[in-house]
Amino acid sequence: MWNFNIGCYQVCEKWLKDRKGRPLSADDIAHYHKIIVALTNTIRLMSEIDEVINQHGGWPDAFAVAPPAEII
């Protein structure tokens, strides 16, 4: 979780660094918890998506479009 990046930012570290030098309020802690839950779900979904892509031929084959069937 700690090492998860969005763009070039390490999300958890950045959030805490932005609040360096001040005590965290109960609302801050609750918000940080929501960030952790969101990242946990994001990582889980990314893993599930990767698994489905691999089951369908990997990248980029999983996204290949079959040619249209001939109309008789």
PDB file of N, CA, C and O in Angstrom:
ATOM      1  N   MET A   1       0.831  -1.185   0.000  1.00  0.00           N
ATOM      2  CA  MET A   1       0.000   0.000   0.000  1.00  0.00           C
ATOM      3  C   MET A   1       0.876   1.249   0.000  1.00  0.00           C
ATOM      4  O   MET A   1       0.645   2.178  -0.775  1.00  0.00           O
ATOM      5  N   TRP A   2       1.859   1.266   0.854  1.00  0.00           N
ATOM      6  CA  TRP A   2       2.714   2.439   1.001  1.00  0.00           C
ATOM      7  C   TRP A   2       3.388   2.798  -0.319  1.00  0.00           C
ATOM      8  O   TRP A   2       3.560   3.979  -0.621  1.00  0.00           O
ATOM      9  N   ASN A   3       3.770   1.799  -1.105  1.00  0.00           N
ATOM     10  CA  ASN A   3       4.518   2.031  -2.346  1.00  0.00           C
ATOM     11  C   ASN A   3       3.628   2.291  -3.555  1.00  0.00           C
ATOM     12  O   ASN A   3       4.150   2.494  -4.651  1.00  0.00           O
ATOM     13  N   PHE A   4       2.309   2.293  -3.399  1.00  0.00           N
ATOM     14  CA  PHE A   4       1.404   2.502  -4.530  1.00  0.00           C
ATOM     15  C   PHE A   4       1.548   3.931  -5.039  1.00  0.00           C
ATOM     16  O   PHE A   4       1.486   4.892  -4.272  1.00  0.00           O
ATOM     17  N   ASN A   5       1.742   4.048  -6.354  1.00  0.00           N
ATOM     18  CA  ASN A   5       1.912   5.352  -6.995  1.00  0.00           C
ATOM     19  C   ASN A   5       0.757   5.658  -7.930  1.00  0.00           C
ATOM     20  O   ASN A   5       0.204   4.767  -8.573  1.00  0.00           O
ATOM     21  N   ILE A   6       0.411   6.910  -7.993  1.00  0.00           N
ATOM     22  CA  ILE A   6      -0.466   7.437  -9.026  1.00  0.00           C
ATOM     23  C   ILE A   6       0.347   8.543  -9.686  1.00  0.00           C
ATOM     24  O   ILE A   6       0.703   9.542  -9.061  1.00  0.00           O
ATOM     25  N   GLY A   7       0.630   8.333 -10.970  1.00  0.00           N
ATOM     26  CA  GLY A   7       1.555   9.250 -11.624  1.00  0.00           C
ATOM     27  C   GLY A   7       2.906   9.098 -10.966  1.00  0.00           C
ATOM     28  O   GLY A   7       3.406   7.981 -10.828  1.00  0.00           O
ATOM     29  N   CYS A   8       3.494  10.179 -10.566  1.00  0.00           N
ATOM     30  CA  CYS A   8       4.804  10.115  -9.926  1.00  0.00           C
ATOM     31  C   CYS A   8       4.699  10.274  -8.412  1.00  0.00           C
ATOM     32  O   CYS A   8       5.717  10.458  -7.745  1.00  0.00           O
ATOM     33  N   TYR A   9       3.484  10.207  -7.857  1.00  0.00           N
ATOM     34  CA  TYR A   9       3.304  10.405  -6.423  1.00  0.00           C
ATOM     35  C   TYR A   9       3.046   9.095  -5.699  1.00  0.00           C
ATOM     36  O   TYR A   9       2.232   8.278  -6.128  1.00  0.00           O
ATOM     37  N   GLN A  10       3.749   8.913  -4.602  1.00  0.00           N
ATOM     38  CA  GLN A  10       3.476   7.818  -3.689  1.00  0.00           C
ATOM     39  C   GLN A  10       2.356   8.332  -2.788  1.00  0.00           C
ATOM     40  O   GLN A  10       2.590   9.152  -1.901  1.00  0.00           O
ATOM     41  N   VAL A  11       1.145   7.846  -3.021  1.00  0.00           N
ATOM     42  CA  VAL A  11      -0.073   8.450  -2.479  1.00  0.00           C
ATOM     43  C   VAL A  11      -0.033   8.636  -0.961  1.00  0.00           C
ATOM     44  O   VAL A  11      -0.218   9.749  -0.469  1.00  0.00           O
ATOM     45  N   CYS A  12       0.207   7.564  -0.223  1.00  0.00           N
ATOM     46  CA  CYS A  12       0.163   7.656   1.242  1.00  0.00           C
ATOM     47  C   CYS A  12       1.236   8.590   1.789  1.00  0.00           C
ATOM     48  O   CYS A  12       0.978   9.402   2.678  1.00  0.00           O
ATOM     49  N   GLU A  13       2.431   8.464   1.249  1.00  0.00           N
ATOM     50  CA  GLU A  13       3.525   9.319   1.709  1.00  0.00           C
ATOM     51  C   GLU A  13       3.226  10.787   1.420  1.00  0.00           C
ATOM     52  O   GLU A  13       3.435  11.645   2.278  1.00  0.00           O
ATOM     53  N   LYS A  14       2.735  11.080   0.211  1.00  0.00           N
ATOM     54  CA  LYS A  14       2.451  12.462  -0.173  1.00  0.00           C
ATOM     55  C   LYS A  14       1.396  13.078   0.743  1.00  0.00           C
ATOM     56  O   LYS A  14       1.532  14.218   1.187  1.00  0.00           O
ATOM     57  N   TRP A  15       0.352  12.311   1.018  1.00  0.00           N
ATOM     58  CA  TRP A  15      -0.722  12.829   1.862  1.00  0.00           C
ATOM     59  C   TRP A  15      -0.173  13.202   3.236  1.00  0.00           C
ATOM     60  O   TRP A  15      -0.487  14.263   3.776  1.00  0.00           O
ATOM     61  N   LEU A  16       0.652  12.314   3.793  1.00  0.00           N
ATOM     62  CA  LEU A  16       1.215  12.599   5.116  1.00  0.00           C
ATOM     63  C   LEU A  16       2.233  13.740   5.070  1.00  0.00           C
ATOM     64  O   LEU A  16       2.251  14.581   5.969  1.00  0.00           O
ATOM     65  N   LYS A  17       3.074  13.781   4.042  1.00  0.00           N
ATOM     66  CA  LYS A  17       4.064  14.864   3.925  1.00  0.00           C
ATOM     67  C   LYS A  17       3.386  16.230   3.839  1.00  0.00           C
ATOM     68  O   LYS A  17       3.893  17.216   4.374  1.00  0.00           O
ATOM     69  N   ASP A  18       2.237  16.279   3.163  1.00  0.00           N
ATOM     70  CA  ASP A  18       1.516  17.548   3.049  1.00  0.00           C
ATOM     71  C   ASP A  18       1.010  18.038   4.400  1.00  0.00           C
ATOM     72  O   ASP A  18       0.633  19.202   4.531  1.00  0.00           O
ATOM     73  N   ARG A  19       0.996  17.165   5.407  1.00  0.00           N
ATOM     74  CA  ARG A  19       0.503  17.530   6.736  1.00  0.00           C
ATOM     75  C   ARG A  19       1.611  17.508   7.784  1.00  0.00           C
ATOM     76  O   ARG A  19       1.343  17.538   8.985  1.00  0.00           O
ATOM     77  N   LYS A  20       2.853  17.455   7.321  1.00  0.00           N
ATOM     78  CA  LYS A  20       4.006  17.376   8.217  1.00  0.00           C
ATOM     79  C   LYS A  20       4.052  18.595   9.141  1.00  0.00           C
ATOM     80  O   LYS A  20       3.831  19.729   8.716  1.00  0.00           O
ATOM     81  N   GLY A  21       4.342  18.329  10.412  1.00  0.00           N
ATOM     82  CA  GLY A  21       4.504  19.413  11.362  1.00  0.00           C
ATOM     83  C   GLY A  21       3.237  19.816  12.082  1.00  0.00           C
ATOM     84  O   GLY A  21       3.259  20.733  12.903  1.00  0.00           O
ATOM     85  N   ARG A  22       2.140  19.154  11.794  1.00  0.00           N
ATOM     86  CA  ARG A  22       0.910  19.484  12.522  1.00  0.00           C
ATOM     87  C   ARG A  22       0.229  18.196  12.957  1.00  0.00           C
ATOM     88  O   ARG A  22       0.319  17.181  12.266  1.00  0.00           O
ATOM     89  N   PRO A  23      -0.445  18.230  14.086  1.00  0.00           N
ATOM     90  CA  PRO A  23      -1.137  17.014  14.528  1.00  0.00           C
ATOM     91  C   PRO A  23      -2.318  16.707  13.608  1.00  0.00           C
ATOM     92  O   PRO A  23      -2.966  17.613  13.082  1.00  0.00           O
ATOM     93  N   LEU A  24      -2.582  15.421  13.425  1.00  0.00           N
ATOM     94  CA  LEU A  24      -3.718  15.010  12.607  1.00  0.00           C
ATOM     95  C   LEU A  24      -4.978  15.005  13.463  1.00  0.00           C
ATOM     96  O   LEU A  24      -4.986  14.485  14.579  1.00  0.00           O
ATOM     97  N   SER A  25      -6.030  15.585  12.928  1.00  0.00           N
ATOM     98  CA  SER A  25      -7.316  15.590  13.624  1.00  0.00           C
ATOM     99  C   SER A  25      -8.005  14.238  13.410  1.00  0.00           C
ATOM    100  O   SER A  25      -7.559  13.420  12.605  1.00  0.00           O
ATOM    101  N   ALA A  26      -9.071  14.026  14.127  1.00  0.00           N
ATOM    102  CA  ALA A  26      -9.867  12.805  13.942  1.00  0.00           C
ATOM    103  C   ALA A  26     -10.391  12.738  12.504  1.00  0.00           C
ATOM    104  O   ALA A  26     -10.444  11.662  11.908  1.00  0.00           O
ATOM    105  N   ASP A  27     -10.776  13.891  11.953  1.00  0.00           N
ATOM    106  CA  ASP A  27     -11.239  13.931  10.558  1.00  0.00           C
ATOM    107  C   ASP A  27     -10.116  13.578   9.594  1.00  0.00           C
ATOM    108  O   ASP A  27     -10.344  12.884   8.604  1.00  0.00           O
ATOM    109  N   ASP A  28      -8.907  14.051   9.875  1.00  0.00           N
ATOM    110  CA  ASP A  28      -7.749  13.708   9.038  1.00  0.00           C
ATOM    111  C   ASP A  28      -7.514  12.198   9.049  1.00  0.00           C
ATOM    112  O   ASP A  28      -7.307  11.588   8.000  1.00  0.00           O
ATOM    113  N   ILE A  29      -7.545  11.611  10.221  1.00  0.00           N
ATOM    114  CA  ILE A  29      -7.309  10.172  10.352  1.00  0.00           C
ATOM    115  C   ILE A  29      -8.401   9.380   9.637  1.00  0.00           C
ATOM    116  O   ILE A  29      -8.112   8.384   8.973  1.00  0.00           O
ATOM    117  N   ALA A  30      -9.646   9.815   9.768  1.00  0.00           N
ATOM    118  CA  ALA A  30     -10.753   9.154   9.078  1.00  0.00           C
ATOM    119  C   ALA A  30     -10.575   9.260   7.559  1.00  0.00           C
ATOM    120  O   ALA A  30     -10.834   8.304   6.828  1.00  0.00           O
ATOM    121  N   HIS A  31     -10.137  10.418   7.099  1.00  0.00           N
ATOM    122  CA  HIS A  31      -9.919  10.617   5.664  1.00  0.00           C
ATOM    123  C   HIS A  31      -8.777   9.727   5.165  1.00  0.00           C
ATOM    124  O   HIS A  31      -8.882   9.117   4.101  1.00  0.00           O
ATOM    125  N   TYR A  32      -7.696   9.655   5.930  1.00  0.00           N
ATOM    126  CA  TYR A  32      -6.558   8.798   5.560  1.00  0.00           C
ATOM    127  C   TYR A  32      -7.005   7.342   5.486  1.00  0.00           C
ATOM    128  O   TYR A  32      -6.585   6.602   4.596  1.00  0.00           O
ATOM    129  N   HIS A  33      -7.851   6.938   6.416  1.00  0.00           N
ATOM    130  CA  HIS A  33      -8.391   5.574   6.389  1.00  0.00           C
ATOM    131  C   HIS A  33      -9.181   5.332   5.099  1.00  0.00           C
ATOM    132  O   HIS A  33      -9.066   4.264   4.497  1.00  0.00           O
ATOM    133  N   LYS A  34      -9.966   6.296   4.680  1.00  0.00           N
ATOM    134  CA  LYS A  34     -10.731   6.165   3.434  1.00  0.00           C
ATOM    135  C   LYS A  34      -9.796   6.052   2.234  1.00  0.00           C
ATOM    136  O   LYS A  34     -10.084   5.319   1.288  1.00  0.00           O
ATOM    137  N   ILE A  35      -8.685   6.771   2.269  1.00  0.00           N
ATOM    138  CA  ILE A  35      -7.689   6.673   1.198  1.00  0.00           C
ATOM    139  C   ILE A  35      -7.141   5.255   1.142  1.00  0.00           C
ATOM    140  O   ILE A  35      -7.020   4.681   0.060  1.00  0.00           O
ATOM    141  N   ILE A  36      -6.807   4.683   2.298  1.00  0.00           N
ATOM    142  CA  ILE A  36      -6.273   3.327   2.365  1.00  0.00           C
ATOM    143  C   ILE A  36      -7.287   2.329   1.819  1.00  0.00           C
ATOM    144  O   ILE A  36      -6.917   1.433   1.061  1.00  0.00           O
ATOM    145  N   VAL A  37      -8.549   2.467   2.188  1.00  0.00           N
ATOM    146  CA  VAL A  37      -9.601   1.569   1.688  1.00  0.00           C
ATOM    147  C   VAL A  37      -9.727   1.708   0.169  1.00  0.00           C
ATOM    148  O   VAL A  37      -9.829   0.706  -0.539  1.00  0.00           O
ATOM    149  N   ALA A  38      -9.720   2.931  -0.328  1.00  0.00           N
ATOM    150  CA  ALA A  38      -9.834   3.155  -1.776  1.00  0.00           C
ATOM    151  C   ALA A  38      -8.646   2.551  -2.516  1.00  0.00           C
ATOM    152  O   ALA A  38      -8.825   1.940  -3.569  1.00  0.00           O
ATOM    153  N   LEU A  39      -7.447   2.710  -1.986  1.00  0.00           N
ATOM    154  CA  LEU A  39      -6.262   2.142  -2.627  1.00  0.00           C
ATOM    155  C   LEU A  39      -6.291   0.616  -2.579  1.00  0.00           C
ATOM    156  O   LEU A  39      -5.907  -0.043  -3.546  1.00  0.00           O
ATOM    157  N   THR A  40      -6.740   0.058  -1.469  1.00  0.00           N
ATOM    158  CA  THR A  40      -6.865  -1.396  -1.349  1.00  0.00           C
ATOM    159  C   THR A  40      -7.802  -1.936  -2.426  1.00  0.00           C
ATOM    160  O   THR A  40      -7.489  -2.925  -3.088  1.00  0.00           O
ATOM    161  N   ASN A  41      -8.937  -1.292  -2.597  1.00  0.00           N
ATOM    162  CA  ASN A  41      -9.896  -1.724  -3.619  1.00  0.00           C
ATOM    163  C   ASN A  41      -9.342  -1.511  -5.021  1.00  0.00           C
ATOM    164  O   ASN A  41      -9.568  -2.338  -5.904  1.00  0.00           O
ATOM    165  N   THR A  42      -8.628  -0.425  -5.236  1.00  0.00           N
ATOM    166  CA  THR A  42      -8.021  -0.150  -6.538  1.00  0.00           C
ATOM    167  C   THR A  42      -7.002  -1.225  -6.895  1.00  0.00           C
ATOM    168  O   THR A  42      -7.001  -1.729  -8.019  1.00  0.00           O
ATOM    169  N   ILE A  43      -6.143  -1.577  -5.958  1.00  0.00           N
ATOM    170  CA  ILE A  43      -5.127  -2.601  -6.196  1.00  0.00           C
ATOM    171  C   ILE A  43      -5.787  -3.951  -6.476  1.00  0.00           C
ATOM    172  O   ILE A  43      -5.344  -4.685  -7.360  1.00  0.00           O
ATOM    173  N   ARG A  44      -6.838  -4.283  -5.731  1.00  0.00           N
ATOM    174  CA  ARG A  44      -7.567  -5.540  -5.956  1.00  0.00           C
ATOM    175  C   ARG A  44      -8.184  -5.566  -7.355  1.00  0.00           C
ATOM    176  O   ARG A  44      -8.070  -6.564  -8.067  1.00  0.00           O
ATOM    177  N   LEU A  45      -8.829  -4.482  -7.741  1.00  0.00           N
ATOM    178  CA  LEU A  45      -9.447  -4.421  -9.067  1.00  0.00           C
ATOM    179  C   LEU A  45      -8.412  -4.479 -10.181  1.00  0.00           C
ATOM    180  O   LEU A  45      -8.631  -5.127 -11.204  1.00  0.00           O
ATOM    181  N   MET A  46      -7.288  -3.806  -9.984  1.00  0.00           N
ATOM    182  CA  MET A  46      -6.229  -3.849 -10.998  1.00  0.00           C
ATOM    183  C   MET A  46      -5.739  -5.289 -11.186  1.00  0.00           C
ATOM    184  O   MET A  46      -5.474  -5.717 -12.309  1.00  0.00           O
ATOM    185  N   SER A  47      -5.623  -6.013 -10.105  1.00  0.00           N
ATOM    186  CA  SER A  47      -5.195  -7.409 -10.168  1.00  0.00           C
ATOM    187  C   SER A  47      -6.228  -8.265 -10.908  1.00  0.00           C
ATOM    188  O   SER A  47      -5.869  -9.103 -11.735  1.00  0.00           O
ATOM    189  N   GLU A  48      -7.498  -8.052 -10.609  1.00  0.00           N
ATOM    190  CA  GLU A  48      -8.569  -8.789 -11.291  1.00  0.00           C
ATOM    191  C   GLU A  48      -8.579  -8.476 -12.788  1.00  0.00           C
ATOM    192  O   GLU A  48      -8.755  -9.379 -13.606  1.00  0.00           O
ATOM    193  N   ILE A  49      -8.397  -7.235 -13.143  1.00  0.00           N
ATOM    194  CA  ILE A  49      -8.366  -6.840 -14.552  1.00  0.00           C
ATOM    195  C   ILE A  49      -7.187  -7.493 -15.254  1.00  0.00           C
ATOM    196  O   ILE A  49      -7.328  -8.017 -16.359  1.00  0.00           O
ATOM    197  N   ASP A  50      -6.015  -7.462 -14.608  1.00  0.00           N
ATOM    198  CA  ASP A  50      -4.835  -8.105 -15.194  1.00  0.00           C
ATOM    199  C   ASP A  50      -5.076  -9.599 -15.413  1.00  0.00           C
ATOM    200  O   ASP A  50      -4.666 -10.153 -16.432  1.00  0.00           O
ATOM    201  N   GLU A  51      -5.740 -10.245 -14.458  1.00  0.00           N
ATOM    202  CA  GLU A  51      -6.032 -11.675 -14.581  1.00  0.00           C
ATOM    203  C   GLU A  51      -6.943 -11.953 -15.781  1.00  0.00           C
ATOM    204  O   GLU A  51      -6.699 -12.894 -16.537  1.00  0.00           O
ATOM    205  N   VAL A  52      -7.977 -11.150 -15.958  1.00  0.00           N
ATOM    206  CA  VAL A  52      -8.900 -11.331 -17.094  1.00  0.00           C
ATOM    207  C   VAL A  52      -8.172 -11.088 -18.410  1.00  0.00           C
ATOM    208  O   VAL A  52      -8.373 -11.828 -19.373  1.00  0.00           O
ATOM    209  N   ILE A  53      -7.341 -10.076 -18.460  1.00  0.00           N
ATOM    210  CA  ILE A  53      -6.567  -9.812 -19.675  1.00  0.00           C
ATOM    211  C   ILE A  53      -5.683 -11.007 -20.009  1.00  0.00           C
ATOM    212  O   ILE A  53      -5.600 -11.415 -21.167  1.00  0.00           O
ATOM    213  N   ASN A  54      -5.025 -11.566 -19.001  1.00  0.00           N
ATOM    214  CA  ASN A  54      -4.168 -12.736 -19.230  1.00  0.00           C
ATOM    215  C   ASN A  54      -4.971 -13.948 -19.690  1.00  0.00           C
ATOM    216  O   ASN A  54      -4.497 -14.721 -20.522  1.00  0.00           O
ATOM    217  N   GLN A  55      -6.180 -14.122 -19.161  1.00  0.00           N
ATOM    218  CA  GLN A  55      -7.034 -15.243 -19.564  1.00  0.00           C
ATOM    219  C   GLN A  55      -7.497 -15.110 -21.016  1.00  0.00           C
ATOM    220  O   GLN A  55      -7.909 -16.096 -21.626  1.00  0.00           O
ATOM    221  N   HIS A  56      -7.433 -13.919 -21.560  1.00  0.00           N
ATOM    222  CA  HIS A  56      -7.895 -13.672 -22.926  1.00  0.00           C
ATOM    223  C   HIS A  56      -6.748 -13.331 -23.877  1.00  0.00           C
ATOM    224  O   HIS A  56      -6.932 -12.588 -24.841  1.00  0.00           O
ATOM    225  N   GLY A  57      -5.580 -13.871 -23.602  1.00  0.00           N
ATOM    226  CA  GLY A  57      -4.476 -13.744 -24.540  1.00  0.00           C
ATOM    227  C   GLY A  57      -3.434 -12.717 -24.205  1.00  0.00           C
ATOM    228  O   GLY A  57      -2.489 -12.533 -24.972  1.00  0.00           O
ATOM    229  N   GLY A  58      -3.571 -12.035 -23.082  1.00  0.00           N
ATOM    230  CA  GLY A  58      -2.573 -11.040 -22.694  1.00  0.00           C
ATOM    231  C   GLY A  58      -2.717  -9.748 -23.481  1.00  0.00           C
ATOM    232  O   GLY A  58      -3.621  -9.586 -24.300  1.00  0.00           O
ATOM    233  N   TRP A  59      -1.817  -8.855 -23.210  1.00  0.00           N
ATOM    234  CA  TRP A  59      -1.840  -7.542 -23.850  1.00  0.00           C
ATOM    235  C   TRP A  59      -1.093  -7.608 -25.160  1.00  0.00           C
ATOM    236  O   TRP A  59      -0.007  -8.186 -25.145  1.00  0.00           O
ATOM    237  N   PRO A  60      -1.522  -7.102 -26.268  1.00  0.00           N
ATOM    238  CA  PRO A  60      -2.784  -6.429 -26.557  1.00  0.00           C
ATOM    239  C   PRO A  60      -3.832  -7.378 -27.139  1.00  0.00           C
ATOM    240  O   PRO A  60      -4.929  -6.950 -27.498  1.00  0.00           O
ATOM    241  N   ASP A  61      -3.489  -8.685 -27.232  1.00  0.00           N
ATOM    242  CA  ASP A  61      -4.394  -9.640 -27.883  1.00  0.00           C
ATOM    243  C   ASP A  61      -5.780  -9.703 -27.246  1.00  0.00           C
ATOM    244  O   ASP A  61      -6.762  -9.967 -27.940  1.00  0.00           O
ATOM    245  N   ALA A  62      -5.874  -9.468 -25.954  1.00  0.00           N
ATOM    246  CA  ALA A  62      -7.165  -9.526 -25.274  1.00  0.00           C
ATOM    247  C   ALA A  62      -8.137  -8.478 -25.809  1.00  0.00           C
ATOM    248  O   ALA A  62      -9.345  -8.574 -25.591  1.00  0.00           O
ATOM    249  N   PHE A  63      -7.604  -7.477 -26.509  1.00  0.00           N
ATOM    250  CA  PHE A  63      -8.451  -6.396 -27.002  1.00  0.00           C
ATOM    251  C   PHE A  63      -8.617  -6.415 -28.518  1.00  0.00           C
ATOM    252  O   PHE A  63      -9.154  -5.477 -29.107  1.00  0.00           O
ATOM    253  N   ALA A  64      -8.151  -7.488 -29.137  1.00  0.00           N
ATOM    254  CA  ALA A  64      -8.278  -7.601 -30.597  1.00  0.00           C
ATOM    255  C   ALA A  64      -9.757  -7.819 -30.948  1.00  0.00           C
ATOM    256  O   ALA A  64     -10.469  -8.556 -30.266  1.00  0.00           O
ATOM    257  N   VAL A  65     -10.178  -7.190 -31.977  1.00  0.00           N
ATOM    258  CA  VAL A  65     -11.559  -7.297 -32.430  1.00  0.00           C
ATOM    259  C   VAL A  65     -11.590  -8.270 -33.602  1.00  0.00           C
ATOM    260  O   VAL A  65     -10.841  -8.121 -34.567  1.00  0.00           O
ATOM    261  N   ALA A  66     -12.467  -9.269 -33.506  1.00  0.00           N
ATOM    262  CA  ALA A  66     -12.605 -10.234 -34.588  1.00  0.00           C
ATOM    263  C   ALA A  66     -13.231  -9.547 -35.785  1.00  0.00           C
ATOM    264  O   ALA A  66     -14.064  -8.654 -35.633  1.00  0.00           O
ATOM    265  N   PRO A  67     -12.826  -9.967 -36.980  1.00  0.00           N
ATOM    266  CA  PRO A  67     -13.451  -9.364 -38.166  1.00  0.00           C
ATOM    267  C   PRO A  67     -14.932  -9.709 -38.196  1.00  0.00           C
ATOM    268  O   PRO A  67     -15.331 -10.751 -37.676  1.00  0.00           O
ATOM    269  N   PRO A  68     -15.743  -8.863 -38.789  1.00  0.00           N
ATOM    270  CA  PRO A  68     -17.190  -9.138 -38.841  1.00  0.00           C
ATOM    271  C   PRO A  68     -17.469 -10.386 -39.655  1.00  0.00           C
ATOM    272  O   PRO A  68     -16.779 -10.673 -40.633  1.00  0.00           O
ATOM    273  N   ALA A  69     -18.487 -11.122 -39.242  1.00  0.00           N
ATOM    274  CA  ALA A  69     -18.883 -12.332 -39.967  1.00  0.00           C
ATOM    275  C   ALA A  69     -19.482 -11.935 -41.306  1.00  0.00           C
ATOM    276  O   ALA A  69     -20.082 -10.870 -41.448  1.00  0.00           O
ATOM    277  N   GLU A  70     -19.306 -12.812 -42.280  1.00  0.00           N
ATOM    278  CA  GLU A  70     -19.871 -12.527 -43.594  1.00  0.00           C
ATOM    279  C   GLU A  70     -21.384 -12.638 -43.548  1.00  0.00           C
ATOM    280  O   GLU A  70     -21.942 -13.508 -42.880  1.00  0.00           O
ATOM    281  N   ILE A  71     -22.025 -11.754 -44.259  1.00  0.00           N
ATOM    282  CA  ILE A  71     -23.484 -11.780 -44.342  1.00  0.00           C
ATOM    283  C   ILE A  71     -23.859 -12.567 -45.589  1.00  0.00           C
ATOM    284  O   ILE A  71     -23.416 -12.266 -46.698  1.00  0.00           O
ATOM    285  N   ILE A  72     -24.674 -13.564 -45.380  1.00  0.00           N
ATOM    286  CA  ILE A  72     -25.081 -14.408 -46.517  1.00  0.00           C
ATOM    287  C   ILE A  72     -26.454 -14.009 -46.977  1.00  0.00           C
ATOM    288  O   ILE A  72     -26.982 -14.595 -47.922  1.00  0.00           O
TER     289      ILE A  72
END
